[in-house]
């Protein structure tokens, strides 16, 4: 029992040390983050993952849409700073209305989202949101959180060494559910809302009308409702559309001011 107790204490101390060593600040929002991965290593992992995706997924053949993605993407990327970035914007052939970002400035957009973007400003809404994920280092933050959850699970397993097998299993299941619903999901929603907030400023600084972000998210909300994609926010990785729309509308005065400066 003494050995297991020492293991638990050591793991707890390690969590504290990692927390102190890995604190960074998100751009624009000033939110404190726990990031335990070096930015160069984070970018390397993003480059590698994106190359694999390009080998596995079909790319769109529409040259006009591909060109438009490059123009809008590079215009938004020009107003941000991201260490080790090698900006790349790829249009993937997929009916799913989605887009994603990988560390190092790798942005993927599905053709299925283009009918909802409708215009350059709508596309800028999507791209700026994904670029914000990259500049805020949300990928590294999620990996760091996963590492801490694993360390916490190991500490709990050590502390439960004297329990029955059934008791240990129930406790570990409860821990897994608790960390998923109480830690990982809320952080994911926090990151999505943060990307909305930062992205709104980025698109405005790039000279795209931020009011189009409201129009885009309303179209996306209508699409989700038509397709029955409604869930409880508590159990969702993304905030409800009403939540993100309310935030964007609150931030519009600041974004409009940025847009006005960009157009001078």
N, C-alpha and C positions, 0 to 999 in steps of 0.2 A: 504493500500500500504506500509506503514512503516513496518508492521509486515512481509510482504513478502520480503521486502528488507533486513531486518535483518536476515531472514532465509537464503537468498542467501549468504549474507556475512558470516554467521556462517558455511554454507556448504563449502564455498571456503576456510575458515580458517582451517576447519577440513581436507580438502584435503591436505593442506600444511603441517599440523602436521603429518598426516599419511605418507606423502612422506618423511619427515625428519626422522620419527621413523622407517620406514621399509626398509631402503636402505641396501642391502647386495651386495656382489661381487661374480660373477660367477667364478667357478674354471677354471684355465688355461687361460681364455680369459680376465679376469679382468673387464668384463662388469658390470656396476652398475645396480642393479635390485631393484624393489620395491616389497618386500615380507612382507605381513602383518600377516602371519600365523606362529605360533611357529612350529619348526621342529618336535617336538614330536606329536603335534596335526596333522600335515601334514601326518606323518607316520601312525598314527592311522586311519585316513581317508582312506589312501591307503590300509592298511590291510583289513579294512571292505569292501571296494569296490571289492578287489580282491577275497575275500571269496564268495561274491555274484556272481561274474563272474564264478568262478569255479563250483558253483551250477547250473548255467544257461547254460553253454556252454559245449559241448562234448569234452573230451580230447582224444588225439591221442593214438592209441594202439600199435604203432610201438615201440617196446622196444629199438631197436638199435638207432633210431632217438632220443628217449627220453634220452637215456644215453649220446648220443653225445651232446645234448643241455645242460645237467648238467655239463659235463666236460668242454665245452667251456665257459659256463656261469660262473662257479665258478672260472675258470682261469682268466677271465677278471675282475670279481668282486674282486679278490685278490689284484689287483693293485690300487684299489680306496678306498677312505674313505667316508663313508656316515653315519652320526649320526643316531642312532635308526634303522639302516638297519637290516632287516631279509630277506636275499636274497632267492628268490624263482623263479625258472624258470619252466614255464608250457607250454607244447606243446598242443595247441588246434587244433582240427580237423576242418579245414575250407579251402575251395579252394581259399579264398581271400589272395593274397600275402601281408601279413601285420604282424606287430609286434607292441607292445605297452609297455609302462612303467607306473606304478603307484607309488606314493610316498612310501618310506620305502623299496625299493629294490624288488618290485614285477614286474616281466617281463613275458609277454605273447608273444608267437610266434605261428603263424598260420602255419599249414603244407603246405599251398599253397605257402609259400615263399621259402621252401626248394629247389625246383628245380632251383631257381635263385641263391641261395647261393652256391650250388654245392660242396663246400668243407669246411673244418673247418675254414679257414681264411675268406671265404665268410660269414659263419654263425657268426664269430666273428665281422665282420663289422656291422651286424644287431644288435647283442647283445650289442656291445660297444656303438653304437648310442643310444640305449634305456637306457642303464645304464647312459650315459651322461645326458639324460633328467632328470634322478632321482638325480644325484649328483649336477646338476645345478639348481635344485628345480624349474623346469619349471612349474610343476603342481601348486605349491603354487603361483608362479608368475602370472599364468593365473587367478587363483581364486582371487588374489589381484586386478588385473586389472578389473575383472568383478565387484568387490565391488566398485571400484572407478567410473566405468561407471554408476552404479546404483545411487551412491551419486550425480554424476553430473546430471543425469536425474532428480532426485528429486529437485535439486537446480533450474534446468531449468523450471520444472513444476511450482515451486513456483513463479519464476520470471514472468511466463506467465499467472498468475492468472487473470489479467485484460483483456486478449485477448478473442476473440470468441472461441467457441468450435472447429470450423474448423481450426482456426489459430493455436490453441494449438496442435491439432492433427498433422497438417502439420509440425510444428516445432519439435515435438517429433519424428516423422518419419524421418525427416532430421537428427536429432541428432543420432538416432539409426543407420542409414545408415552411417553417418560420423564416428561414433566410430567404427563400424564394419570394414569399408574399410580403414579408416585412422589410426586406433589404433590397434584393435585386430588382423586383418589379417597380417599387417606388423610385429607385435610382434611375431606372430606364425611362420612366415617365418624366422625371426631372430633366434628364438629358434631352428628351424630345422637346419639351417646352423651352429649354435653354437654346437648342438649335433653332427653334422658331424665332426666338427673341434676337439672337445674334444674326441669323440669316436675314431677318427683316432689315437690319441696319446695313448688312453687306449689299443687298440688292439695291437699297436706296443710294448708297455711296457709289455704286456702279452705274447709276443713272436710270434705274428701273423704278417705275411708280409703285410704291409700297402698298397702295390701296388695292392693287391687283392680287396681293397675297390673300386678302379677305375674300375676293371673288373666287380665287382658286380653291381655298379651303371649303367654301360653301358648295362648290361643285363636287369636291371630294366627299363632303358630308352627304350630299344627295346620292352620289354613286354608292356609298357604303350602305345607305338605308335601302336603296333599291335592291341591293344584293344581299340584304340580311346580315351585314357584317356589323352587328351591334353587340357589345359585351359590357359587363360591369367594369368600370375604370379600375376598381380595386384589384381585379385579376387580369389586368391588361398591361402589356408592355408600353402601349401608347396611350396618351391622354385622350379622353373623349373629344370629338370634334368641337362640341360646344365650349369646352374648357380652353382649347387652343385658340378658337375664334375670339373668345372674350379677351384673352391675353393680347392677341394681335391688335384688336381694336383699341385696347388701352395704350398700346405702344405706338399707335399710328402718329400722334403729334410729333414725337421725337423722330420717327422715321421720315415723316414729311419734311422736317427741318433738314435732315441729312440729304434728302432728295433735292431740295431747293439749292443747297450749297453745291451739290454735284453738277447742277445744271447751269451754274453761273459762268 
